[in-house]
Amino acid sequence: MRTSLRFALAFVWLASGFNALATPLPDTGNLHQHPAWLTLVHYQPDRFGDGYTGQADDDDFFLSANGKTSPKAELDATLEAITRPGGGDNHARCRFPARDRWLRDQLDLAQQPADCPAFDQWTEELNTETVTLVFAASYLNSPSSMFGHTFLRLDPPQEDEETNLILANTISYAADAAAHDSEILFAYKGIFGGYPGITSIQPYYEKIRLYSDIEHRDLWEYQLNLTQSEVDMMLAHTWEIRDRNFDYYFFDENCAYRLLALIDVARPGTDLLDEVGTHAIPSDTVRWVVDRGLVEDVYYRPSAATSVSHSIDSLPDEHQTLAAAIANGYVEADAPEVKALNDEERARVLDTTYDYVRYQSEADGWPREHAAPLSHDLLKERSQIRGVAAQNGAPEPAIRDDQGHDTFRASLSGGRIGDRNFAEVTLRPAYHDVLDPPAGYRGGAQLQFLRLDARLYTDNDELQIEQLTGVEIRSLSPRNQFFSPLSWQVGFGGRRTDTETNRVFAPYLEGGAGGSWQLATGTQAFAIATADLEIDDDLRRGYDAAPGADLGILHQNNRFSLLGGVKTKAWIVSSQHRQDQAYLEGNWHFGREFSLFGKFSREDHYDRYRSTWQLGLHAYF
């Protein structure tokens, strides 16, 4: 009897199991063409044909052998995998929780919870209630950060104002570059997809230390208005792509692009990725997020350098000199000239000096044997001043980085060179030059990529490429008694050059270094030692090189920008001659959309004087 009962129970179990296995999967129809599915698996339309290709460069991201190029095959494989009985971290429901959630909602599948210990522990540790998009301002000294950088902060429930968000975690996507790679190699591989891109989780305080304290970059925090369900969906998809390889491309599939995809997954229909054309510049992507109405609040976190500079600028000139003397050990913290100040003035000088010494100790490695006793003396003197509160921190800029001009610029102009009239069209995909509207950009900074200048000469209807700029970078950072940054510039591309008998198009490489000094608010003078190299068969030896100098004055404000100066070059290889030029350029800004511009130069080259002038309009998109 007992044996018969066992056989009966086994038969019932087998029958139920076979019945479950035999249950047909629901008809998915054209669900594989749903925009949300294509976003979940990172499919993009093929440039040629009507197919799709997944951007993931990792076989483990796909459940179908044909999943990279077949959204339907991947959907069918995912559906089959998530409906299998069982559980555990290796089950498809645990590996792809966002896909599982979306398919169950779309196909009305049973919503029983999955047994996913690792994923459940991960989400519990992250403890995320809201998500904040963080933008780190541009940093010209690193190719990977020239356009700025974005990442997501995962904010825990804020039970009160004391909740410390620097302990929150962040989601970031970056190139997994080798530590020994040079900046040039990084730029090359970054442009052509030579690095795997990895999505990683890091504490926010590590980001603050890297971007704000070490690289001196201000942070802008944009709190997103995602619901808890949307936050959970974003985390589920982050789990799916964590440690998965998506090849990193500097211009488009970069840090900002991947974060847009996460937001699109969290809130279907935002279609942020549709905004991306040839490039995804972080400041542009922040602008798109704001324009979609996804931002609830914005918070500004100044860098250590910005905070110290604000404290210094708040002092009168004579107090700045005194603070610098104390910091460098020429004057003691309790010297008579310090004691002679009233309490408020003395407190401001001591606070500023202490902040500056602390900053230099962390950022520039001032010796501890100098910084530590000096900091102690400053704090000791400051503690004796009662009733004077610490100065407020650096104020929030009136214009945020995402509120500056758009980075694509098209220009139309007319002009005259010598006795020839021309019309010129210029296209610049990115990013900013020193004469563009400065609001939202770093003063004295210039970064241009892939700019094309084409001229039509009216005397013979000849169309010429005047210049093709690959990269052009300029950083003019004023020096003072507290900071001594190097001003520098570098660029390469192709341009018209004079061979005395003809103007030929020649590849060039140029660079320079020097200093700049602030003359007044928004105005600085600069002196740059330069070096130029041109290569062309029309040059007598096939190439030419020239040391030189560029001396000028730059003024920037929100209404107009002016740049004027003199340049000299001594060509020393093919032609042994000097090329001297005086120049003046100006832009008159109309909001952030348009600028009228004018240029004039007078040049002495091959013992011939020639003037060039140009008038036109810039439009920013």
C-alpha positions as CSV (number, residue, x, y, z in Angstrom):
1,M,0.0,0.0,0.0
2,R,2.8,2.4,0.9
3,T,4.6,1.6,-2.3
4,S,1.5,2.2,-4.4
5,L,1.0,5.6,-2.6
6,R,4.6,6.6,-3.4
7,F,4.1,5.7,-7.1
8,A,0.8,7.7,-7.2
9,L,2.5,10.8,-5.7
10,A,5.4,10.5,-8.0
11,F,3.0,10.2,-11.0
12,V,1.1,13.3,-9.9
13,W,4.4,15.3,-9.4
14,L,5.7,14.3,-12.9
15,A,2.3,15.0,-14.5
16,S,2.3,18.5,-13.0
17,G,5.9,19.1,-14.0
18,F,5.3,18.0,-17.6
19,N,2.1,20.2,-17.6
20,A,4.2,23.2,-16.4
21,L,6.8,22.5,-19.0
22,A,4.2,22.2,-21.7
23,T,2.5,25.5,-20.8
24,P,3.0,27.6,-24.0
25,L,4.8,30.9,-23.6
26,P,2.6,34.0,-24.4
27,D,2.6,35.4,-27.9
28,T,5.0,38.4,-27.9
29,G,3.8,39.7,-31.3
30,N,5.9,42.7,-32.2
31,L,7.0,43.4,-28.6
32,H,10.6,43.1,-29.6
33,Q,10.2,46.4,-31.5
34,H,8.9,48.2,-28.5
35,P,11.1,51.3,-27.8
36,A,11.5,50.3,-24.1
37,W,12.8,46.8,-25.1
38,L,15.2,48.3,-27.6
39,T,16.4,50.7,-24.8
40,L,16.7,47.9,-22.2
41,V,19.1,45.9,-24.4
42,H,20.8,49.0,-25.8
43,Y,19.9,48.3,-29.5
44,Q,20.5,51.0,-32.1
45,P,19.3,51.0,-35.7
46,D,21.9,49.9,-38.2
47,R,23.2,52.8,-40.4
48,F,22.6,50.6,-43.5
49,G,19.5,48.4,-43.6
50,D,16.6,48.1,-41.3
51,G,18.1,45.9,-38.6
52,Y,19.4,46.6,-35.1
53,T,22.7,46.0,-33.3
54,G,23.2,46.0,-29.5
55,Q,25.9,48.3,-28.2
56,A,27.0,45.9,-25.5
57,D,30.4,44.3,-26.3
58,D,30.0,41.5,-23.8
59,D,28.6,38.0,-24.7
60,D,27.3,37.6,-21.1
61,F,24.9,40.5,-21.7
62,F,22.9,38.4,-24.2
63,L,20.9,35.3,-23.6
64,S,20.5,34.4,-27.2
65,A,23.4,33.5,-29.5
66,N,22.0,35.9,-32.0
67,G,21.0,38.5,-29.3
68,K,23.4,41.2,-30.4
69,T,21.7,41.6,-33.8
70,S,18.2,40.2,-33.2
71,P,15.9,42.0,-30.7
72,K,13.3,39.2,-31.3
73,A,15.7,36.4,-30.6
74,E,16.9,38.1,-27.4
75,L,13.3,38.8,-26.2
76,D,12.3,35.1,-26.9
77,A,15.4,33.8,-25.1
78,T,14.8,36.2,-22.2
79,L,11.1,35.2,-21.9
80,E,11.9,31.5,-22.0
81,A,14.7,31.9,-19.3
82,I,12.7,34.0,-16.8
83,T,9.8,31.6,-16.9
84,R,11.9,28.6,-16.0
85,P,11.3,27.2,-12.5
86,G,13.9,27.7,-9.9
87,G,15.8,30.7,-8.5
88,G,19.2,31.7,-7.2
89,D,21.7,34.3,-8.3
90,N,22.4,32.6,-11.7
91,H,18.8,32.5,-12.7
92,A,17.8,34.8,-15.5
93,R,15.4,36.7,-13.3
94,C,18.2,37.5,-11.0
95,R,20.7,38.4,-13.7
96,F,18.3,40.6,-15.6
97,P,15.8,41.9,-13.1
98,A,14.8,44.9,-15.2
99,R,14.0,42.8,-18.2
100,D,12.1,40.4,-16.0
101,R,10.0,43.2,-14.5
102,W,9.2,44.8,-17.8
103,L,8.2,41.6,-19.6
104,R,6.0,40.5,-16.7
105,D,4.2,43.9,-16.9
106,Q,3.9,43.8,-20.6
107,L,2.7,40.2,-20.9
108,D,0.7,40.1,-17.6
109,L,2.9,37.2,-16.2
110,A,2.7,36.1,-12.6
111,Q,4.4,38.6,-10.3
112,Q,5.7,36.2,-7.7
113,P,9.0,37.5,-6.2
114,A,12.3,35.9,-7.3
115,D,14.8,34.4,-5.0
116,C,17.9,36.6,-5.7
117,P,20.1,37.0,-2.6
118,A,22.9,39.0,-4.2
119,F,20.6,41.5,-6.0
120,D,18.4,41.9,-2.9
121,Q,21.5,42.5,-0.7
122,W,22.9,45.0,-3.2
123,T,19.7,47.1,-3.5
124,E,19.3,47.0,0.3
125,E,22.8,48.3,0.8
126,L,22.3,51.1,-1.8
127,N,19.1,52.1,0.0
128,T,18.0,54.5,-2.7
129,E,15.0,56.8,-2.5
130,T,16.0,59.5,-5.0
131,V,18.6,59.9,-7.8
132,T,20.7,63.0,-8.4
133,L,22.5,63.7,-11.7
134,V,25.9,65.2,-10.9
135,F,27.9,67.3,-13.4
136,A,31.6,67.9,-12.7
137,A,32.8,71.0,-14.6
138,S,35.3,70.8,-17.4
139,Y,39.0,70.1,-16.7
140,L,41.3,71.0,-19.6
141,N,44.3,69.2,-18.1
142,S,42.8,65.7,-18.7
143,P,41.6,64.5,-22.2
144,S,38.8,62.4,-20.6
145,S,37.4,65.4,-18.7
146,M,37.8,68.3,-21.1
147,F,34.0,68.5,-21.7
148,G,33.1,67.8,-18.0
149,H,31.8,64.6,-16.6
150,T,28.5,63.3,-15.4
151,F,27.5,60.5,-12.9
152,L,24.5,59.6,-10.9
153,R,24.3,59.8,-7.1
154,L,22.0,57.3,-5.3
155,D,20.4,59.2,-2.4
156,P,19.1,57.4,0.7
157,P,15.9,58.5,2.5
158,Q,16.5,61.9,4.0
159,E,14.8,61.7,7.4
160,D,16.2,65.1,8.3
161,E,18.5,67.8,7.1
162,E,21.5,66.2,8.8
163,T,21.5,63.2,6.4
164,N,25.0,63.2,5.0
165,L,24.8,62.7,1.2
166,I,28.5,62.5,0.8
167,L,28.2,58.9,2.2
168,A,25.8,58.0,-0.7
169,N,26.9,55.8,-3.5
170,T,27.2,56.8,-7.2
171,I,26.8,55.2,-10.6
172,S,29.4,56.1,-13.2
173,Y,30.6,54.9,-16.6
174,A,34.1,55.4,-17.7
175,A,36.9,54.0,-19.8
176,D,38.8,51.1,-18.2
177,A,42.2,52.5,-19.1
178,A,45.5,51.1,-18.1
179,A,47.2,53.2,-15.4
180,H,50.4,53.6,-17.4
181,D,48.7,54.9,-20.6
182,S,49.8,58.4,-21.5
183,E,47.3,61.2,-22.1
184,I,48.0,61.1,-25.8
185,L,47.4,57.3,-25.9
186,F,44.3,57.8,-23.9
187,A,42.9,60.4,-26.3
188,Y,43.7,58.2,-29.3
189,K,42.1,55.0,-27.9
190,G,39.2,57.0,-26.5
191,I,38.3,58.5,-29.9
192,F,38.5,55.1,-31.7
193,G,36.9,52.8,-29.1
194,G,40.1,51.2,-27.8
195,Y,39.0,50.9,-24.2
196,P,36.2,48.9,-22.6
197,G,33.7,51.0,-20.7
198,I,32.6,49.8,-17.3
199,T,29.7,50.9,-15.1
200,S,30.8,51.0,-11.5
201,I,29.5,51.9,-8.1
202,Q,31.6,54.2,-5.9
203,P,31.0,56.3,-2.7
204,Y,30.2,60.0,-3.4
205,Y,33.0,61.2,-1.1
206,E,35.6,59.6,-3.4
207,K,34.1,61.5,-6.3
208,I,34.2,64.8,-4.3
209,R,37.8,64.2,-3.4
210,L,38.8,63.5,-7.0
211,Y,36.8,66.2,-8.8
212,S,36.5,68.9,-6.2
213,D,39.5,68.6,-4.0
214,I,42.2,67.3,-6.4
215,E,41.1,68.5,-9.9
216,H,39.5,71.7,-8.6
217,R,36.2,71.2,-10.4
218,D,32.9,72.6,-9.3
219,L,30.0,70.1,-8.9
220,W,26.4,70.7,-9.9
221,E,23.8,68.4,-8.4
222,Y,20.5,68.0,-10.2
223,Q,18.0,66.0,-8.2
224,L,15.7,64.0,-10.5
225,N,12.0,63.8,-9.9
226,L,11.9,60.0,-10.5
227,T,9.3,58.0,-8.6
228,Q,10.3,55.1,-6.3
229,S,9.2,52.6,-9.0
230,E,11.3,54.4,-11.6
231,V,14.3,54.5,-9.2
232,D,13.9,50.7,-8.6
233,M,13.8,50.2,-12.4
234,M,17.0,52.2,-12.8
235,L,18.8,50.2,-10.1
236,A,17.6,46.9,-11.7
237,H,19.1,47.9,-15.0
238,T,22.3,49.1,-13.4
239,W,22.6,45.6,-11.9
240,E,22.3,44.2,-15.4
241,I,25.0,46.3,-16.9
242,R,27.4,46.5,-14.0
243,D,30.8,45.1,-14.9
244,R,29.6,44.5,-18.5
245,N,31.8,45.8,-21.3
246,F,30.4,48.6,-23.5
247,D,33.3,50.0,-25.6
248,Y,34.0,53.6,-24.7
249,Y,34.0,56.3,-27.3
250,F,35.2,59.7,-26.3
251,F,32.7,61.7,-28.5
252,D,29.4,59.7,-28.3
253,E,29.2,56.5,-26.3
254,N,30.8,58.1,-23.2
255,C,29.9,58.8,-19.6
256,A,27.0,61.0,-20.4
257,Y,25.5,58.7,-23.0
258,R,25.3,55.7,-20.7
259,L,23.6,57.7,-18.0
260,L,21.0,59.0,-20.5
261,A,20.2,55.4,-21.3
262,L,19.7,54.6,-17.6
263,I,17.2,57.5,-17.3
264,D,15.4,56.4,-20.5
265,V,15.1,52.9,-19.0
266,A,13.7,54.3,-15.7
267,R,11.2,56.6,-17.4
268,P,10.2,55.2,-20.8
269,G,9.2,58.0,-23.2
270,T,11.9,60.5,-22.2
271,D,13.9,59.5,-25.3
272,L,17.0,61.3,-24.2
273,L,19.2,59.2,-26.4
274,D,17.3,60.5,-29.5
275,E,19.1,63.9,-28.8
276,V,22.5,62.3,-29.4
277,G,23.9,62.9,-32.9
278,T,27.6,62.8,-33.6
279,H,28.6,63.5,-30.1
280,A,27.3,63.6,-26.5
281,I,28.8,66.4,-24.5
282,P,28.1,66.2,-20.8
283,S,26.9,69.8,-20.4
284,D,24.6,69.3,-23.4
285,T,23.1,66.1,-21.9
286,V,22.4,67.9,-18.6
287,R,20.6,70.6,-20.7
288,W,18.4,67.9,-22.3
289,V,17.6,66.4,-18.9
290,V,16.5,69.8,-17.6
291,D,14.5,70.6,-20.7
292,R,12.6,67.3,-20.3
293,G,11.4,68.5,-16.9
294,L,13.2,65.7,-15.1
295,V,14.9,68.0,-12.5
296,E,13.3,68.9,-9.2
297,D,16.1,70.8,-7.5
298,V,19.6,72.0,-8.2
299,Y,22.5,72.4,-5.7
300,Y,25.9,73.9,-6.3
301,R,29.0,72.4,-4.6
302,P,32.1,74.7,-5.2
303,S,35.5,73.1,-5.4
304,A,38.2,73.7,-2.8
305,A,40.0,76.0,-5.3
306,T,36.8,78.0,-6.0
307,S,36.1,78.4,-2.2
308,V,39.7,79.6,-1.5
309,S,39.7,81.9,-4.5
310,H,36.4,83.5,-3.2
311,S,37.9,84.0,0.2
312,I,41.0,85.7,-1.3
313,D,39.0,87.9,-3.7
314,S,36.8,89.1,-0.7
315,L,39.9,90.6,0.9
316,P,41.1,94.1,0.0
317,D,44.4,94.2,-1.9
318,E,46.5,95.1,1.1
319,H,45.0,92.3,3.2
320,Q,45.6,89.8,0.3
321,T,49.3,90.8,0.4
322,L,49.4,90.3,4.2
323,A,47.7,86.8,3.9
324,A,50.2,85.7,1.2
325,A,53.1,86.9,3.4
326,I,51.7,84.9,6.4
327,A,51.2,81.8,4.3
328,N,54.7,81.9,2.9
329,G,56.3,82.4,6.3
330,Y,57.4,86.1,5.8
331,V,55.0,87.3,8.5
332,E,54.0,85.6,11.7
333,A,50.3,85.0,12.5
334,D,50.6,87.2,15.6
335,A,52.8,89.9,14.0
336,P,52.1,93.5,14.9
337,E,50.6,94.3,11.4
338,V,48.1,91.5,11.9
339,K,47.3,92.6,15.5
340,A,46.7,96.1,14.2
341,L,43.6,95.1,12.3
342,N,40.2,95.2,13.8
343,D,38.6,91.9,14.9
344,E,36.6,91.4,11.7
345,E,39.5,92.2,9.4
346,R,41.9,90.0,11.4
347,A,39.4,87.1,11.4
348,R,39.0,87.4,7.6
349,V,42.8,87.4,7.0
350,L,43.4,84.5,9.4
351,D,40.5,82.4,8.0
352,T,41.6,83.0,4.4
353,T,45.2,82.2,5.2
354,Y,44.2,79.0,7.0
355,D,42.0,77.9,4.1
356,Y,44.8,78.6,1.6
357,V,47.4,76.7,3.6
358,R,45.1,73.8,4.0
359,Y,44.3,73.8,0.3
360,Q,48.0,74.0,-0.7
361,S,48.8,71.1,1.7
362,E,46.2,68.8,0.0
363,A,46.4,70.0,-3.6
364,D,50.1,70.9,-4.1
365,G,51.7,68.9,-1.3
366,W,53.1,71.7,0.8
367,P,55.6,70.2,3.3
368,R,54.0,69.2,6.6
369,E,56.8,70.7,8.6
370,H,55.7,74.1,7.2
371,A,51.9,73.7,6.9
372,A,51.2,72.0,10.3
373,P,52.8,74.5,12.7
374,L,51.5,77.4,10.6
375,S,47.9,76.0,10.7
376,H,48.2,75.6,14.4
377,D,49.3,79.2,14.9
378,L,46.5,80.5,12.6
379,L,43.8,78.6,14.5
380,K,45.3,79.7,17.9
381,E,45.1,83.4,16.8
382,R,41.6,82.9,15.3
383,S,40.3,81.3,18.5
384,Q,41.0,84.5,20.4
385,I,38.6,86.5,18.3
386,R,35.0,86.3,19.6
387,G,31.8,87.3,17.9
388,V,33.0,87.2,14.3
389,A,31.4,84.4,12.3
390,A,33.1,82.6,9.5
391,Q,32.6,84.1,6.1
392,N,29.9,82.6,3.8
393,G,31.1,80.2,1.2
394,A,31.4,80.9,-2.5
395,P,28.1,82.0,-4.0
396,E,26.3,80.0,-6.7
397,P,27.1,81.4,-10.2
398,A,24.3,83.3,-11.8
399,I,24.5,81.1,-14.9
400,R,24.9,77.3,-14.5
401,D,27.0,75.3,-16.9
402,D,23.9,73.8,-18.6
403,Q,22.6,77.3,-19.1
404,G,25.5,78.4,-21.3
405,H,25.4,78.6,-25.1
406,D,24.8,75.4,-27.0
407,T,28.1,73.8,-28.2
408,F,27.4,73.3,-31.9
409,R,28.2,76.5,-33.8
410,A,27.5,77.5,-37.4
411,S,28.9,80.8,-38.8
412,L,28.3,82.8,-42.0
413,S,30.6,85.7,-42.8
414,G,32.1,87.9,-45.5
415,G,35.5,89.5,-45.7
416,R,38.5,90.5,-47.7
417,I,42.1,89.3,-47.7
418,G,44.5,91.6,-49.6
419,D,42.5,92.5,-52.7
420,R,40.3,89.4,-52.8
421,N,36.7,89.3,-51.4
422,F,35.3,86.1,-50.0
423,A,32.3,84.5,-48.3
424,E,33.0,82.0,-45.5
425,V,31.0,79.2,-43.8
426,T,32.2,77.7,-40.6
427,L,30.9,74.6,-38.8
428,R,32.1,73.6,-35.4
429,P,30.6,70.6,-33.6
430,A,32.2,71.5,-30.3
431,Y,32.7,73.3,-28.0
432,H,33.7,76.8,-27.0
433,D,36.3,79.5,-27.8
434,V,37.3,82.5,-25.7
435,L,35.1,84.9,-27.7
436,D,31.9,82.9,-27.4
437,P,29.4,84.0,-24.7
438,P,31.3,83.2,-21.5
439,A,28.4,82.5,-19.2
440,G,28.4,78.9,-18.0
441,Y,32.0,78.3,-19.2
442,R,35.4,78.7,-17.6
443,G,37.0,82.1,-18.2
444,G,40.0,82.0,-20.5
445,A,39.3,78.5,-21.7
446,Q,39.0,77.4,-25.3
447,L,38.3,73.9,-26.7
448,Q,37.4,73.3,-30.3
449,F,37.0,70.1,-32.1
450,L,36.6,69.4,-35.9
451,R,36.0,73.0,-37.0
452,L,35.7,73.5,-40.7
453,D,36.2,76.9,-42.4
454,A,35.3,77.0,-46.1
455,R,35.7,80.1,-48.3
456,L,34.3,81.1,-51.6
457,Y,36.4,83.7,-53.4
458,T,34.1,86.0,-55.4
459,D,36.7,87.1,-58.0
460,N,36.9,83.6,-59.6
461,D,34.2,81.6,-57.7
462,E,37.0,79.4,-56.2
463,L,35.9,77.3,-53.2
464,Q,38.7,76.5,-50.7
465,I,39.0,74.9,-47.3
466,E,40.7,77.7,-45.3
467,Q,41.2,75.6,-42.2
468,L,40.3,72.3,-40.8
469,T,40.9,72.2,-37.0
470,G,41.3,68.8,-35.5
471,V,41.7,70.0,-31.9
472,E,42.4,73.4,-30.5
473,I,42.9,74.0,-26.8
474,R,43.8,77.1,-25.0
475,S,43.9,77.7,-21.2
476,L,44.5,81.2,-20.0
477,S,44.6,81.1,-16.2
478,P,45.7,84.4,-14.4
479,R,48.6,84.2,-12.0
480,N,48.7,86.1,-8.7
481,Q,50.6,86.0,-5.4
482,F,48.7,82.9,-4.3
483,F,48.5,80.8,-7.5
484,S,50.9,80.4,-10.4
485,P,49.1,78.3,-13.0
486,L,50.6,77.8,-16.5
487,S,48.8,79.2,-19.4
488,W,49.1,77.0,-22.5
489,Q,47.8,76.1,-25.9
490,V,48.0,73.3,-28.4
491,G,46.3,72.5,-31.7
492,F,46.6,70.5,-34.9
493,G,44.8,70.2,-38.2
494,G,45.3,71.7,-41.7
495,R,45.4,75.4,-42.8
496,R,46.3,77.7,-45.6
497,T,49.9,78.9,-45.4
498,D,51.8,81.3,-47.6
499,T,54.8,80.0,-49.6
500,E,55.5,83.5,-51.0
501,T,54.2,82.5,-54.4
502,N,51.0,80.7,-53.4
503,R,48.7,79.8,-50.5
504,V,48.7,76.1,-50.0
505,F,46.8,73.8,-47.6
506,A,49.3,72.3,-45.1
507,P,49.0,70.1,-42.0
508,Y,50.2,71.9,-38.9
509,L,50.9,71.3,-35.3
510,E,51.2,74.2,-32.8
511,G,51.7,74.7,-29.1
512,G,52.8,77.2,-26.6
513,A,53.1,78.0,-22.9
514,G,53.4,81.1,-20.8
515,G,51.5,83.2,-18.3
516,S,48.5,85.5,-18.0
517,W,47.7,88.2,-15.4
518,Q,44.3,89.7,-14.5
519,L,44.1,93.5,-15.1
520,A,40.5,93.9,-14.1
521,T,37.3,91.9,-13.7
522,G,37.0,89.9,-16.9
523,T,40.2,91.3,-18.4
524,Q,43.6,89.6,-18.5
525,A,46.9,90.1,-20.4
526,F,48.9,87.1,-21.6
527,A,52.3,86.3,-23.0
528,I,52.8,82.9,-24.7
529,A,55.9,81.5,-26.2
530,T,54.8,79.5,-29.2
531,A,56.1,76.8,-31.6
532,D,54.7,75.9,-35.0
533,L,55.3,73.1,-37.4
534,E,53.9,72.9,-41.0
535,I,54.3,70.0,-43.4
536,D,53.8,70.3,-47.2
537,D,55.6,69.3,-50.4
538,D,55.3,72.9,-51.6
539,L,57.6,74.0,-48.8
540,R,61.2,74.0,-49.9
541,R,62.3,71.2,-47.5
542,G,58.9,69.6,-47.2
543,Y,58.3,71.2,-43.8
544,D,59.0,74.3,-41.8
545,A,59.2,75.2,-38.1
546,A,58.9,78.5,-36.2
547,P,59.4,79.6,-32.6
548,G,57.5,82.7,-31.8
549,A,55.4,84.7,-29.3
550,D,51.8,85.8,-28.8
551,L,51.2,88.9,-26.6
552,G,47.6,90.0,-26.1
553,I,44.7,91.2,-24.0
554,L,41.4,89.3,-23.5
555,H,38.2,90.8,-22.2
556,Q,35.1,88.7,-21.6
557,N,31.6,89.7,-20.4
558,N,28.1,88.6,-21.1
559,R,27.5,91.4,-23.6
560,F,30.7,91.3,-25.7
561,S,34.2,89.7,-25.8
562,L,37.4,91.3,-27.2
563,L,40.8,89.8,-28.1
564,G,43.7,91.8,-29.4
565,G,47.4,91.5,-29.6
566,V,50.5,90.9,-31.6
567,K,52.1,87.7,-32.9
568,T,55.5,87.0,-34.3
569,K,57.0,83.8,-35.8
570,A,60.5,83.1,-37.1
571,W,60.4,80.4,-39.7
572,I,63.8,78.8,-39.6
573,V,63.9,75.7,-41.8
574,S,62.6,76.2,-45.3
575,S,62.5,79.9,-45.8
576,Q,64.2,81.7,-42.9
577,H,61.9,84.7,-42.6
578,R,59.7,86.4,-40.0
579,Q,55.9,86.6,-39.9
580,D,54.5,89.4,-37.8
581,Q,50.9,90.1,-37.2
582,A,48.7,92.6,-35.2
583,Y,45.1,91.4,-34.7
584,L,41.8,92.5,-33.1
585,E,38.7,90.3,-32.8
586,G,35.4,90.9,-31.1
587,N,32.0,89.2,-30.6
588,W,28.8,91.0,-29.6
589,H,26.4,88.5,-27.9
590,F,22.7,88.3,-28.3
591,G,21.7,85.9,-25.5
592,R,23.1,82.4,-25.8
593,E,21.8,81.8,-29.4
594,F,23.7,84.4,-31.6
595,S,26.8,86.5,-31.7
596,L,27.9,89.1,-34.3
597,F,31.6,88.9,-34.8
598,G,34.3,90.9,-36.5
599,K,38.0,90.3,-37.2
600,F,40.9,92.5,-38.4
601,S,44.5,91.7,-38.8
602,R,47.5,93.4,-40.4
603,E,50.4,91.1,-41.4
604,D,54.0,91.5,-42.5
605,H,55.0,88.3,-44.3
606,Y,57.7,87.9,-46.9
607,D,58.3,91.6,-46.7
608,R,54.7,92.2,-47.9
609,Y,52.0,93.9,-45.8
610,R,48.5,92.5,-46.1
611,S,45.3,93.3,-44.3
612,T,42.4,90.9,-43.6
613,W,39.0,91.8,-42.3
614,Q,35.8,89.7,-41.7
615,L,32.3,90.3,-40.4
616,G,29.7,87.7,-39.7
617,L,27.2,85.9,-37.5
618,H,27.6,82.9,-35.1
619,A,24.5,80.8,-34.4
620,Y,24.6,78.2,-31.5
621,F,22.6,75.0,-31.7
